């Protein structure tokens, strides 16, 4: 697999997420959180990452989330992190 093919796959994936990201953005702007108390935003981001199986959230705090990658890009392809 070439870099161009991987880039195409990543762009396709980003395109698939576009609608959902717009929805989340609108939702966050309609119900903003103050300064560092972003627990609702953290939950929305963590849920999206879990659904897309990109990252596993290992900690959710009022000020953000801590994640571990589930997939990594190697020179030849995407592969699971063991």
URLIN-V492908 format. One record per pair of residues at least 24 apart in sequence whose ideal C-beta (glycine too) atoms are under 7 Angstrom apart, sorted by the first residue. I is the first residue (numbers start at 0). J is the second residue. D is the distance in Angstrom with one decimal. If there is no record, write none. Layout:
i=(I | I)
j=(J | J)
d=(D | D)
This chain:
i=(0 | 0 | 5 | 19 | 23 | 35 | 36 | 37 | 37)
j=(75 | 76 | 72 | 47 | 47 | 62 | 61 | 62 | 63)
d=(5.6 | 5.2 | 6.8 | 6.9 | 6.9 | 4.9 | 5.6 | 6.4 | 6.8)
